[in-house]
Amino acid sequence: MTIAASDLKTRYDVQNESTKTALETTLLDPRFYTTDFDEMDRIDVSPVREEWDALIAQMKADPRKGHFKRTEDWDEIDFDAYDPELRKELVDFLISSLTAEFSGCVLYKEMKRRGSNPDICELFGYMSRDESRHASFINDALKDFGIGVNMGFLAKAKKYTYFKPKFIYYATYLSEKIGYARYITIYRHLEQHPELRIHPIFKWFKEWCNDEFSHGEAFALLMRTDPKLLSGRNVYWIKFFLLAVFATMHVRDHARPAFHKAMGIDIDDYDDKVFRITSEITRQVFPIELDLDNPALKRRFTKMVGISRNIEAAERAGGIIGKLRKGFWMGAAGLNFAGLYMIPTKKNEIPEVSRLEPVW
């Protein structure tokens, strides 16, 4: 999945800035993942067969086929007239979203290519199809800014992170569900305030949400095939990923103040809504949820935003002093996350049957 280092620099130098941005790998950037595909190929979906077949039938029907294309609803906007900071943050949002969608496409396509389990291969084939549509649609939207991401190059040159299958389940399930919650919250807000819709792509978010929700349901069923994944020591890992995904979103959103201000969105209120929607959904699967009403949780999320800004400032400073400062603040981030982890969670009573329809 990688190319020779000698070729990488030459080819990297000729890529446009948007592709370089997508190639970045930091704590906040969307990552590309690889895993033990043989282990995933051995999954037996018999324990959830009825729900599985219903979900696969829904995906096979492809109700959103043809949705991710420009229509007469695509407003023509003079993006060059936008405030430079808003334009920068909007482009960053689109590139980050594209990278996350394409990351899923690459992972799911690889699972289908390597696998022999018909249930698993069929699922990942459908999900790869959906994520490819999403990524391509965003890339088409970037053309309005005179830029685009070379996705073929991105797939070869992006650094891959190895995760055990269970970590893929936890992280991807949460990413899909929080993605659904983010998109539907923005869609609802702009439906009430269309004058604040800073980009036409937001009109497509409702059906986009349905794809995200279905993908999350698929990973919920994968986890339900093995009760050990949702009990015992694995509950500690579930807590880790809940905190990591929520904290990352909170920090990333606060890095785009102009973007949210232009849409009339209060970042803290928005994040709280998204976290609560996500928690409501994940109660179907996870035995625990974060205590969103605990003031200590909010304080440490806020503290993580300040630490992240200090890390960025140290990186910009460069040199030995910059590296030392970055190391200090990275340590502070680790300690703050440890503090987050010590905050008690709330227990859930997991229902016997998960829900296949999104929460509107």
Number of C-alpha atoms within 10 A of each C-alpha: 9 13 11 9 9 8 10 14 11 10 11 16 10 10 15 13 14 18 20 16 15 23 22 14 15 8 9 15 17 20 21 22 18 19 19 14 17 14 11 17 18 12 15 15 19 10 14 16 14 10 19 19 13 12 18 17 11 13 20 13 9 14 12 13 10 9 14 19 14 15 8 6 10 15 13 10 12 9 15 10 8 13 11 12 13 19 18 14 17 20 18 17 16 18 23 19 20 24 27 22 23 26 25 24 25 17 20 23 21 18 25 21 13 12 20 14 16 10 17 20 20 17 20 23 19 20 23 23 15 24 25 19 20 23 25 19 17 20 21 16 21 18 11 14 13 7 16 20 26 15 18 8 17 21 19 14 20 21 15 17 11 12 14 14 16 19 17 18 21 25 19 19 24 24 22 25 25 26 22 27 27 21 22 24 21 20 20 14 17 19 14 9 12 14 10 15 18 20 15 15 17 18 18 17 20 17 16 21 23 19 23 24 23 23 25 26 27 22 20 22 21 22 22 20 17 15 10 12 20 20 13 10 10 15 16 14 16 24 19 17 18 24 19 16 17 21 22 16 21 22 20 16 18 19 15 18 16 19 23 20 13 13 18 15 18 11 17 14 10 17 20 16 15 24 21 17 20 24 22 12 22 24 17 18 22 24 18 22 21 20 17 15 9 12 10 14 21 18 11 17 22 16 16 21 20 15 21 22 15 17 22 13 14 21 16 12 14 13 11 10 12 17 16 14 19 23 14 15 20 16 13 17 20 12 12 17 19 12 13 20 18 10 12 14 15 10 13 14 11 14 10 9 12 17 14 15 10 17 14 10
